[in-house]
């Protein structure tokens, strides 16, 4: 290029076109404007070495290349954010699973403290999904007795969970 006047003319003529070219890919006006400015800045610093016939193609090439770099950077940042989110979620899932396993261990420990009949009544009602009446008929005891065994079992389990709780 010959001089500053030619560069100014080229800037005025091509800035908007290059901006729309970049913005078409990026959908980000600020980033598009910055990329086009950077491309013109590069051309300005190297204008003495350039042929005015190829500057237009060179500007498009610079803008296209920088748009690709910008998109890659955005994708890398999104991938990283997604990775961090997944790791956080995995940690939460692992923590929840460990808390659940710890609670189940406490329940089993509490059930070991129950009398055989109370444990059997609890297991038939909860694990076997039987009604109090069905369990009473099966064991030849009253419905009231089934209820008392369930209340006793749940009290022992609650106490065990409360006494073993790390938040004490």
Order of alpha helices (4+ residues) and beta strands (2+ residues): alpha-alpha-alpha-alpha-alpha-alpha
